Each structure stands twice: as structure tokens, then as C-alpha cells.
Amino acid sequence: MQTLYDKLWQSHVVHEESDEPDGMTLLYIDRHLVHEVTSPQAFEGLKLAGRKPWRLDSILAVADHNVPTTRRDRGISDPISRLQVETLDDNCDELGITEFRMNDLRQGIVHVIGPEQGATLPGMTVVCGDSHTSTHGAFACLAFGIGTSEVEHVLATQCLLMKKARSMRVMVEGKLGHGITAKDVALAIIGEIGTAGGTGYAVEFAGSAIRDLSMEGRMTLCNMAIEAGARAGMIAVDDTTTEYIQGRPFAPKGDLWDKAVAYWRTLKSDEGARFDKVVTLEAARIKPQVTWGTSPEMVATVDGNVPDPAQISDIVQRHDMERALKYMGLAPNTPIREIRPDKIFIGSCTNARIEDLRAAAKVVEGKHIAGNIKLAMVVPGSGLVKHQAEQEGLDKVFRDAGFEWREPGCSMCLAMNDDRLGPGERCASTSNRNFEGRQGLGGRTHLVSPAMAAAAAVAGHFVDVREIY
Amino acid sequence: MKKFNFCDGLVAPLDRANVDTDAIIPKQFLKSIKRSGFGQNLFDEWRYLDHGEPGMDSSKRRLDGGFVLNLPRYSGAQILLARANFGCGSSREHAPWALQDYGFEAIIAPSFADIFFNNCFKIGLLPIVLDTHKVDQLFQEVEATEGYRLMVNLRDQSVTTPGGDSFLFDIDPFRKHSLLNGLDEIGLTLQHADRIKAFEDKHRDSQPWLFA
């Protein structure tokens, strides 16, 4: 009886360094996604050692973190960002690596384009020098973020030295309420188990509410596994998975497709498989979530209040809460609905896929952003998502409502390009991290779903999206 | 990779939980294509009062005198004492690079985030997990005693206080061996090149679509 994680692990073991069950294992990597920020030193290291990439066709590269989201025809104005993107271009040219350049329609956030291209397939090990690689686990992959030394290791050897993690299953049973999305599920789980609750674990999400999610929703959920501390999140294969993949450019075709699907069907935990930890949530009880602090576990429901540190007995925890509230400029016991954002960001590898944009557009259609909103922006996850949205007229819906419609990239999720918050500015953001300074020095981030961000844009403060559509 | 055997070092306490890698090294410094020079921007938003950008002369920037690493008594610290879930968030190896470039050789905490923990071993920076109550004791001692030092011995897997308390820590034997000898892990893995090729052939036979 094996878990999905056991199966994915076992099918990639090249060599075990010790006889101990939890020793270091050499694990084969099927797909290596590369972006401009965490790769230059790896390519340099490879060259200095006189080594070559082991398997070029496993690599797909794209620049996403540094790229501007306006006026791409003018190139990248920041010379340091430009050099980093050009370094990726040069490395890919020199070594013959497939790369989607900045002005390619297929360019976008690495965790959006992998699945979109069918470059992420069930049963794969997928790595990228980016913690949100957990996203790809939505396709029953073993997908996790790595550091630059490991990027070099995978380039040179197609393998990684790993220790097997413990296994956790997070069950979400029942039906999600109207207006409740995968983002709310993710934040509710993190609120429950904490930002380190998944540390040392590979997490499988299961249960009827997970099976009901679209692939976009599953990607949102697995994306946030790392915010619960779990390096990898994953979901078993079903019809939703295979229907999403079929016909995508890198997906198998013809006989190979049939053969692949037959194998992919086995990628689920066996009945009775044992997990080291099981957490269960009742779907019907999950409400729209809004973070109030500087860690994703600092989260409340939209009908709740900012907590009061005076009620916390643990000293370290109380100090952290006080520090977070000070940073966020929030008084204890403030109703979440009274919090008024200055900016709205709809984007990121968490929530910039077509379904996310549709959900937000549905809320803002025929309405306009409130007077206190200084900037509301939509940054599609890829050129193809942007194109699709434009075909559906979503760009017009957003523009008419007062949103800016941008070019694809990571943008204000981490503010490496020009899209950022100023000191003290408050943002309703569909991204994944509300850390201090994440969206700009002194910026204050509230993580929410796309529909909740859109609703806050229209109302000028957080509102319960279930009451408006 | 830098070798690690032992470290007799001055300790600096960073008394907050969930210190994320965005705080350890903010994103604007990740635009560098180099592997060195990140130490001056370690904890940039906490260390300095002004906004830092790549290329700035750090010696001319305004320091936040209240931040622990700016206190004279912790100048030259080599061991960072931290709280739970240190290094959470982004996978950026720039975080361990910055800590090492600043001068830290070991970090002691009750727990670390997985990716950060793993990244440290790749460069010879030693992350040490000790029980919360032991970490609490060390925080109390370091705050009470100016010039407080700890002796970290990797071979014995021990941390020894000036008062003679010795705490043992766990480490994977392979990682320990690599650190003690400063081994090149890529070189080690390439010694298994035949095994990797054999695995790849078998993998191609069973899942040919992965190689199409």
C-alpha cells in the first residue's frame, strides 16, 4: 500500500547513499524549469567546472521575475534587471536550451507556463529554483523548489541528493460554499496547521472538495503548500487532470497519449495507504479568508476581526503578533471589513490563470473601483492567458472598471520590477506572501482570492464576496 | 563547498520567529548575477534606515542602531541564534550566501524551513536544530553575557556553552561527511554517471513520452 508520494519517489530513485531508510537518495529529475534570478550563478558554476547540461530536452527557461509589465517594446529600463534577463538569454542560446523570450506570446510566470504548455506531466519530478514549484504537484508530480547550487546539480547530473520527507494528507471533504475558492481553502489550511505545519512533509491534498476543483484551483492550492512549510504539495490524477493536459504542445500524442494516460491513472494513493499525519477540514465551514499580518498563517475570515495580542499567552507569539500589527498599521480587534486597501494586485503564480481573471472580472463587471483605490492592476500569468482573456473581453471589463491591464510576469508579488508598494501602502493581493517588505519596502499586504480582491477594489474596503454575487 | 569542522564563535541573538528569506536578503539584491557580496545587504530592511539598492555604498548608509547586528557587542558574530521556522519563504540561496558572506558559520534554531536548511549544506553553512528549551536557555545566556561565545564541534555534533553545558545535535551522516571534507557534491554524483544512464534508459522504456 503506497501513497502517491511513495510512488513518485520510488519511481525516480537512482541510488541510495546509505542502507538507512531515511538516508540521502539520488533522485532523477524529469523536468527542470529555469528562470533568470536563481540560474546565472548555476550556469557560471557549470562553465567554471567545464561541465555541460546532462539533458537539454528536460529544461524549459523563461524570464518572469524581472520583466516589466508595461511597454515591453522599450525593453527593460533597469540595467541590472536587464543584465540578468540577458544573461539567461545568453546562457540558453549558448547551451541550446528552449527559452520563451520576453516578447514571445508563450512567455509568462514559470509556474503558469509549465502546465499551460503541457511541459508539466503527471508522474514527473519537477524542479525549479523557486519555492512555488510546488504548484506543479497539482498534476500528481513530485515538484519542489531548489536553491541555486541544486539548479547547478540538476543541470550537471539530472539528479538531486534528497532525503525522503514524511507524508501528510490534508483532506477537504464536502462542498465548498458559493464564492469560496482554492485560495480560501489554502489560507484556511495554513491558518489551521500554521506556516511551519508542513515543514518536513510532502503534502497530498485529497477529499471530495479537492476533486471538485478545476486544475487552476488545484494549482493555486499546491502553490500555497510551501506557505504551510511543505516543499511539495500534490493531488492525484483524475479526468480533470488528463482533460487539462490533452492537446497541449508538450503533451504526448497518439499511441503515446493512451499509454501515458494508462500509467497516469495509477498515480493516486492506494486505499489504506498510511500517512504520517492526516488533517481534515470540512469544506462547508470555509469562509472567505483575508490575512491581517506578516505571515500567511496570520489570517482571519472576512467576517472576523484582527486579533488582540493581549489575548495571547505565549510571549514569542505575542511579540510576533504585536510586531506584525505595528508593521501592518492595524489596531487589535479591527473588523476585517473596515480595512481599506490603497492598491489592488490581481496576479502571481498563485492566482493569474484564466479562471482567476474570470472570477475577478465577474465581480467588477459594470462597476468601478472606489475613490480610495490609487491603483488596481491585473497582471495575467502568461501571454496566452492574456490573449485568452482578451478574446473573452475580460480586458475591457477590467479597464472599464478602472483597472490597469498589464503584460505577464511576477510583477508586484515580489516587486523585483517597477511594480511595487510604497511605504505604508496597503494592498489587497492575490499573491502568496505577506512578508514585511515583500511587495515593496514598508508595503502592507493582505492575501485574498481574486474575487475578494476585485470586491475590495469596488467597495474600497474588504467585503464578503458571497454577499455580492 | 566550504569545509566545516568546528567554530568557536561570538553569538548574535535574533529573537523573532518565522524569519523569512525576503527579510534575510530583500529581492532587489537578487538581481545580481554574482555569488558573492551579499553580506552587506543581509537583513537590509532591518539593518538600515534608508532604502537599499544594489550598488549603493553601504558604509554611507544610515544604520538602525537598535537592530541586533548593529549593536557593538555583537560585531563580528559568527553564530546566529534564531527562533522557529528560520529561513521560511522563497528558495533563494542568496539568503545563505548573505549570511555566510556576512561572517556567519553556523545558525542555531529550534527549526528551519526545508529549502533554506537544505541550501545551507550546499555552501558549508551549518544549520543546527536544538530543542526549544535549549534555544531559550541560549537566548537568556547570550543576552545576559557580553562577549558570549559558543563552541560548535561538527565531528562530535555538539554545541558547548561557556558554562560547560554541551548539547548534541543530529545531522545526516552523508551531509556531515560532505561538510567535514568540503566535498563537491556534483563531482560525487557524477561518480554515479553509469547508474544515472542506466536509470534513464529504464525510465525511457517505461515512460517514453518523457523523452519525446
Interface residues (C-beta under 8 A of the other chain):
Chain A: V14 H15 E17 S18 G23 M24 L26 Y28 D30 V37 T38 P40 Q41 E44 G45 A49 R51 W54 R55 D57 H65 N66 D78 I80 S81 L83 Q84 T87 L121 G123 M124 G129 D130 S131 T133 F144 G145 I146 G147 T148 S149 E150 E152 H153 A156 T157 Q158 C159 L161 K163 A165 T195 A196 T199 G200 I226 G229 A230 R231 P252 L256 W257 K259 A260 Y263 S295 V316 Q317 H319 D320 R323 L414 A415 M416 R433 F435 E436 G437 R438 L441
Chain B: D15 R16 A17 N18 D20 D22 A23 P26 K27 Q28 L30 K31 S32 I33 K34 R35 E45 H51 P54 G55 R83 A84 N85 C88 G89 S90 S91 R92 E93 H94 P96 S111 F112 A113 D114 I115 N118 N119 K122 I123 D172 P173 F174 R175 E185 I186 T189 L190 H192 A193 R195 I196 F199 E200 H203 S206 Q207 P208 W209 L210 F211 A212
